[in-house]
Amino acid sequence: MSQSESSLDLLKRIRARSGASLAECSQALKEAQGDPRLALNQLASKGYTGGRPRYDEPAPLGSYGFDSYAQRIIDACVNGLEEYLRPDGEPIGAVVLHALLGIPVSVVLVHGERGLAGKARVSVDVAPDPGAIPPTPGDQDLLLETFRYRFGFQETRPDVGLFDEEPLLSWEVSSLPDSLYCHEMMRAAASVARRLAADGYRVAPGCVAGYARQDLVLSDAEDQLALVRRQLKSLMREPDTLRAFAGLCYASAEGQRYLMELATGA
């Protein structure tokens, strides 16, 4: 509640979010000693979720499966690019997975010897299933909201949604889990370049592997990895939280071990 917001306006916002009557909202706010998020949680526990699916506390968390999605990306990109590239063509100086306006990759770009300094010479549309990865940063993400609520990064229940909160974990490129996802897409781009080289296509030494979203291009693998490590060590301090986050991001045991090693510096 902002300093300029009246109590009635706050109640109206709680009503709009929960679907409960003003009287029920007022009673919940009173029982919560004026805490609107606690009041919304109490209302949601009684079924007032504003039409959102009820939060199932015992249910397994689920996973984005960054690793399995990356493999689908790699396969789709290699298959698509090999229809247009020639083994005796100009050496590949950069491979960029581009998300255009969203989060999942929709285009793979191949640049010539000049790398990112030159224009892309091949562009291929790709659309492997992104699974639980949200289409855009603004889409509701019940997976992330559930994780944040269960591990103390969000005060409101997932069936309430964020209410006057700015949690540390979000789908922004500078925050987890997005920064980790960007790291995985950069690794996937590097794998595409290696696969092409193994299949006989000319790949320049030091070929750049990048991930792009709108006008932002991430291509410094060491810098991105350092960012992810700092964030994991800062935010995932409890072993149970770290293990759950590894399961949230990776479907395979190998991927989960990789994240655990990143966080512990192994």
RODO-2510 file (C-alpha; in nm, 4 decimals, decimal comma):
residues 266
     n   res          X          Y          Z
     1     m     0,0000     0,0000     0,0000
     2     s     0,1449     0,3345    -0,1017
     3     q     0,1300     0,6333     0,1289
     4     s    -0,1192     0,8036    -0,1022
     5     e    -0,3546     0,5026    -0,1243
     6     s    -0,6644     0,5115     0,0929
     7     s    -0,7813     0,2111     0,2938
     8     l    -1,0862     0,1838     0,0691
     9     d    -0,8730     0,1789    -0,2437
    10     l    -0,6577    -0,0955    -0,0925
    11     l    -0,9685    -0,2994    -0,0117
    12     k    -1,0897    -0,2566    -0,3681
    13     r    -0,7584    -0,3876    -0,4991
    14     i    -0,7800    -0,6868    -0,2662
    15     r    -1,1353    -0,7497    -0,3837
    16     a    -1,0305    -0,7269    -0,7485
    17     r    -0,7492    -0,9746    -0,6912
    18     s    -0,9400    -1,2235    -0,4760
    19     g    -1,3003    -1,1996    -0,5917
    20     a    -1,4186    -1,1800    -0,2302
    21     s    -1,6669    -0,9194    -0,1111
    22     l    -1,5502    -0,5917     0,0413
    23     a    -1,6740    -0,7102     0,3798
    24     e    -1,4744    -1,0334     0,3532
    25     c    -1,1685    -0,8412     0,2377
    26     s    -1,2035    -0,5989     0,5270
    27     q    -1,2298    -0,8843     0,7772
    28     a    -0,9276    -1,0621     0,6268
    29     l    -0,7238    -0,7419     0,6376
    30     k    -0,8191    -0,6898     0,9997
    31     e    -0,7203    -1,0455     1,0924
    32     a    -0,3915    -0,9944     0,9068
    33     q    -0,3268    -0,6809     1,1135
    34     g    -0,3255    -0,4638     0,8038
    35     d    -0,0915    -0,6778     0,5939
    36     p    -0,2558    -0,6998     0,2476
    37     r    -0,0447    -0,9917     0,1279
    38     l    -0,1240    -1,1971     0,4356
    39     a    -0,4902    -1,1051     0,3936
    40     l    -0,4833    -1,2232     0,0327
    41     n    -0,3191    -1,5490     0,1383
    42     q    -0,5932    -1,6053     0,3942
    43     l    -0,8613    -1,5353     0,1361
    44     a    -0,6959    -1,7693    -0,1147
    45     s    -0,6843    -2,0469     0,1450
    46     k    -1,0644    -2,0133     0,1614
    47     g    -1,0974    -2,0399    -0,2165
    48     y    -1,0963    -1,6717    -0,3095
    49     t    -0,8305    -1,6741    -0,5808
    50     g    -0,9912    -1,4510    -0,8402
    51     g    -1,0276    -1,7461    -1,0745
    52     r    -0,6643    -1,8614    -1,0519
    53     p    -0,5952    -2,2334    -1,0065
    54     r    -0,5795    -2,3282    -0,6386
    55     y    -0,2322    -2,3712    -0,4939
    56     d    -0,1569    -2,7382    -0,4312
    57     e     0,1053    -2,7344    -0,1563
    58     p     0,2023    -3,1064    -0,1690
    59     a     0,2311    -3,1143    -0,5494
    60     p     0,5774    -3,1636    -0,7030
    61     l     0,7325    -2,8389    -0,8180
    62     g     0,7968    -2,9273    -1,1819
    63     s     1,0850    -2,8181    -1,4037
    64     y     1,1670    -2,5807    -1,6893
    65     g     1,4046    -2,8431    -1,8273
    66     f     1,6652    -2,5984    -1,9583
    67     d     1,8852    -2,8941    -2,0517
    68     s     1,6239    -3,0869    -2,2479
    69     y     1,5067    -2,7660    -2,4197
    70     a     1,8678    -2,6821    -2,5107
    71     q     1,9049    -3,0233    -2,6750
    72     r     1,5881    -2,9684    -2,8791
    73     i     1,7244    -2,6281    -2,9831
    74     i     2,0591    -2,7752    -3,0874
    75     d     1,8974    -3,0484    -3,2973
    76     a     1,6530    -2,8073    -3,4642
    77     c     1,9246    -2,5523    -3,5422
    78     v     2,1694    -2,8019    -3,6880
    79     n     1,9014    -2,9682    -3,8997
    80     g     1,7734    -2,6331    -4,0240
    81     l     2,1127    -2,4764    -4,0947
    82     e     2,2499    -2,7746    -4,2845
    83     e     1,9806    -2,7222    -4,5460
    84     y     2,1313    -2,3817    -4,6320
    85     l     2,5015    -2,3978    -4,5447
    86     r     2,7684    -2,5414    -4,7746
    87     p     3,0632    -2,7367    -4,6341
    88     d     3,2995    -2,5351    -4,8577
    89     g     3,1353    -2,2009    -4,7769
    90     e     3,2709    -1,9061    -4,5827
    91     p     3,3865    -2,0031    -4,2303
    92     i     3,1250    -1,9516    -3,9609
    93     g     3,2314    -1,6705    -3,7278
    94     a     2,9261    -1,6573    -3,5011
    95     v     2,6158    -1,8565    -3,4137
    96     v     2,3407    -1,6617    -3,2376
    97     l     2,0179    -1,8014    -3,0989
    98     h     1,7639    -1,5204    -3,1174
    99     a     1,4423    -1,4961    -2,9193
   100     l     1,3156    -1,1845    -3,0989
   101     l     1,0339    -1,0517    -2,8730
   102     g     1,0004    -1,3361    -2,6272
   103     i     1,2159    -1,5778    -2,4250
   104     p     1,2216    -1,9058    -2,6243
   105     v     1,4491    -1,9148    -2,9281
   106     s     1,2716    -1,8544    -3,2570
   107     v     1,5580    -1,7882    -3,5018
   108     v     1,9167    -1,9069    -3,5405
   109     l     2,1586    -1,6708    -3,7127
   110     v     2,4938    -1,7627    -3,8658
   111     h     2,7518    -1,4909    -3,9316
   112     g     3,0570    -1,5096    -4,1544
   113     e     3,4251    -1,4647    -4,0683
   114     r     3,3705    -1,1150    -3,9277
   115     g     3,1528    -1,2618    -3,6564
   116     l     2,9030    -1,0284    -3,4938
   117     a     3,0648    -0,7327    -3,6721
   118     g     2,9172    -0,8553    -3,9981
   119     k     2,5599    -0,9181    -4,1037
   120     a     2,4085    -1,2611    -4,0602
   121     r     2,4420    -1,4612    -4,3805
   122     v     2,1958    -1,7352    -4,2872
   123     s     1,8793    -1,7046    -4,0805
   124     v     1,6598    -2,0048    -4,0061
   125     d     1,3350    -2,0133    -3,8096
   126     v     1,3243    -2,2732    -3,5335
   127     a     1,0408    -2,3525    -3,2952
   128     p     1,1095    -2,6504    -3,0683
   129     d     0,8698    -2,6967    -2,7785
   130     p     0,9815    -2,4648    -2,4934
   131     g     0,8011    -2,6716    -2,2332
   132     a     0,7326    -2,4714    -1,9169
   133     i     0,9557    -2,1777    -2,0148
   134     p     0,7254    -1,8731    -2,0333
   135     p     0,6708    -1,7124    -2,3757
   136     t     0,7578    -1,3597    -2,2530
   137     p     0,8861    -1,2009    -1,9308
   138     g     0,5390    -1,0602    -1,8637
   139     d     0,3544    -1,3927    -1,8740
   140     q     0,2365    -1,5495    -1,5508
   141     d     0,4772    -1,8212    -1,4413
   142     l     0,3240    -2,0479    -1,1784
   143     l     0,6409    -2,2571    -1,1619
   144     l     0,8509    -1,9618    -1,0540
   145     e     0,5809    -1,8209    -0,8262
   146     t     0,5494    -2,1586    -0,6540
   147     f     0,9244    -2,1860    -0,6034
   148     r     0,9481    -1,8296    -0,4713
   149     y     0,6633    -1,8861    -0,2271
   150     r     0,7892    -2,2203    -0,0991
   151     f     1,1420    -2,0935    -0,0397
   152     g     1,0765    -1,7463     0,0952
   153     f     1,1339    -1,5302    -0,2112
   154     q     0,7668    -1,4281    -0,2386
   155     e     0,5121    -1,3506     0,0334
   156     t     0,1949    -1,4196    -0,1611
   157     r     0,0720    -1,7643    -0,2576
   158     p     0,0953    -1,8656    -0,6257
   159     d    -0,2843    -1,8551    -0,6529
   160     v    -0,2746    -1,4935    -0,5386
   161     g     0,0082    -1,3705    -0,7604
   162     l     0,2479    -1,0886    -0,6849
   163     f     0,0944    -0,8028    -0,4917
   164     d     0,3154    -0,4954    -0,4395
   165     e     0,6270    -0,7137    -0,4455
   166     e     0,9441    -0,7108    -0,6546
   167     p     1,1043    -1,0492    -0,5842
   168     l     1,4707    -1,1138    -0,6499
   169     l     1,3957    -1,4054    -0,8833
   170     s     1,2352    -1,3077    -1,2128
   171     w     1,2441    -1,3451    -1,5889
   172     e     1,4829    -1,0549    -1,6441
   173     v     1,8197    -1,1183    -1,8055
   174     s     2,0028    -0,9802    -1,5013
   175     s     1,8192    -1,2093    -1,2547
   176     l     1,7872    -1,5796    -1,1846
   177     p     1,6481    -1,7951    -1,3377
   178     d     1,6734    -1,5895    -1,6572
   179     s     2,0484    -1,5344    -1,6306
   180     l     2,0975    -1,9116    -1,6018
   181     y     1,8664    -1,9695    -1,8970
   182     c     2,0693    -1,7195    -2,1039
   183     h     2,3854    -1,9058    -2,0044
   184     e     2,2326    -2,2329    -2,1231
   185     m     2,1287    -2,0800    -2,4547
   186     m     2,4834    -1,9516    -2,5080
   187     r     2,6119    -2,3040    -2,4359
   188     a     2,3567    -2,4385    -2,6831
   189     a     2,4816    -2,1974    -2,9513
   190     a     2,8378    -2,3205    -2,8897
   191     s     2,7138    -2,6791    -2,9254
   192     v     2,5517    -2,5912    -3,2583
   193     a     2,8878    -2,4604    -3,3835
   194     r     3,0655    -2,7767    -3,2653
   195     r     2,8055    -3,0002    -3,4300
   196     l     2,8404    -2,8124    -3,7577
   197     a     3,2184    -2,8446    -3,7413
   198     a     3,1889    -3,2169    -3,6704
   199     d     2,9602    -3,2499    -3,9735
   200     g     3,2260    -3,0977    -4,2008
   201     y     3,1247    -2,7325    -4,2123
   202     r     3,3939    -2,4672    -4,1787
   203     v     3,3849    -2,2999    -3,8368
   204     a     3,6319    -2,0200    -3,7650
   205     p     3,8610    -2,0441    -3,4598
   206     g     3,7057    -1,8436    -3,1787
   207     c     3,3567    -1,8681    -3,3289
   208     v     3,1228    -1,6543    -3,1161
   209     a     2,8273    -1,8280    -2,9518
   210     g     2,5502    -1,5944    -2,8427
   211     y     2,1925    -1,5582    -2,7296
   212     a     1,9887    -1,2513    -2,8259
   213     r     1,6615    -1,1054    -2,7048
   214     q     1,5262    -0,8013    -2,8844
   215     d     1,8325    -0,5731    -2,9248
   216     l     2,0401    -0,7347    -2,6490
   217     v     2,3089    -0,9812    -2,7576
   218     l     2,4904    -1,1859    -2,4936
   219     s     2,8123    -1,3381    -2,6224
   220     d     3,0651    -1,3252    -2,3370
   221     a     3,0398    -1,6764    -2,1952
   222     e     3,2818    -1,6147    -1,9075
   223     d     3,1024    -1,2988    -1,7974
   224     q     2,7631    -1,4707    -1,8048
   225     l     2,8945    -1,7691    -1,6113
   226     a     3,0476    -1,5404    -1,3477
   227     l     2,7136    -1,3589    -1,3084
   228     v     2,5262    -1,6873    -1,2583
   229     r     2,7791    -1,8086    -1,0020
   230     r     2,7550    -1,4851    -0,8029
   231     q     2,3768    -1,4994    -0,8000
   232     l     2,3642    -1,8648    -0,6979
   233     k     2,6064    -1,8096    -0,4109
   234     s     2,4183    -1,4991    -0,2975
   235     l     2,0615    -1,6293    -0,3201
   236     m     2,0738    -2,0092    -0,2943
   237     r     2,2540    -2,0364     0,0378
   238     e     2,0429    -2,3119     0,1901
   239     p     2,1126    -2,6633     0,0560
   240     d     1,7419    -2,7487     0,0271
   241     t     1,6779    -2,4278    -0,1671
   242     l     1,9690    -2,4943    -0,4008
   243     r     1,8591    -2,8533    -0,4673
   244     a     1,5039    -2,7409    -0,5386
   245     f     1,6279    -2,4667    -0,7702
   246     a     1,8434    -2,7192    -0,9560
   247     g     1,5343    -2,9347    -1,0069
   248     l     1,3338    -2,6311    -1,1157
   249     c     1,5838    -2,5475    -1,3897
   250     y     1,7137    -2,8869    -1,5051
   251     a     1,5275    -3,2062    -1,5880
   252     s     1,8250    -3,4417    -1,5741
   253     a     2,0369    -3,5460    -1,2772
   254     e     2,3429    -3,4407    -1,4765
   255     g     2,2062    -3,0903    -1,5269
   256     q     2,1144    -3,0607    -1,1615
   257     r     2,4662    -3,1660    -1,0588
   258     y     2,6061    -2,9046    -1,2959
   259     l     2,4102    -2,6290    -1,1213
   260     m     2,5114    -2,7536    -0,7789
   261     e     2,8753    -2,7409    -0,8882
   262     l     2,8325    -2,3875    -1,0189
   263     a     2,6926    -2,2765    -0,6837
   264     t     2,9598    -2,4460    -0,4752
   265     g     3,2499    -2,3491    -0,6991
   266     a     3,3417    -2,7099    -0,7713
***
